[in-house]
Amino acid sequence: LNTTVITALESAKARAFLTFVVILLIFSGVVFFLWIGSYYVLQGYLTSGYLSAFIFLSIVAAGSAGGLTEIISDLQKVSAACDH
């Protein structure tokens, strides 16, 4: 029983770390594009309306991509179940 609990804890830690990494990468990308986009607005290459629309859509896409951790977690569970 102890090995089952230890395995479950390790799986939960891996899932939490994966979620952290995915969210960090996605929102770092959003911040990067906001930084570049604000530079383009200041230079006159881009309007603030286009920038705000892009940022809104990228945040929506980032939220959807956050669901990838759930899919990967489910795949890991299926893989573990197949090993048994």
Salt bridges, closest charged atoms under 4 A:
GLU70 OE1 - ARG15 NH2 2.79
